Amino acid sequence: MGKKPWTTLEQRAWLKVLIPVFVQAQQEKKTGTFFKDTYNGWYEKWPTIAPTEGEIEAEGSAERALAYRCKAVDTVSDY
């Protein structure tokens, strides 16, 4: 038995459509633009959700947990 997928079926289908675009970006040495566009498109369709109880507990407050999550999102989007 395999691991549970980290995406929904809709998300996986969305990503599969981008495979040829990624290959082209590799050939043109424009993967940075591809990843930035893909990341922005992903979060437009599936925005960051609120922190979990575990994340809130780990960070000490809901505000800190959300700030941590947003920082992670910003770090990736600056790629």
Protein Blocks (a to p, Z undefined) as FASTA:
>chain_A
ZZddfbdfklmmmmmmmmmmmmmmmmnopmmmmmmmmmmmmmmmmgcddddfklmmmnop
aklmmmmmmmmmmmmmmZZ
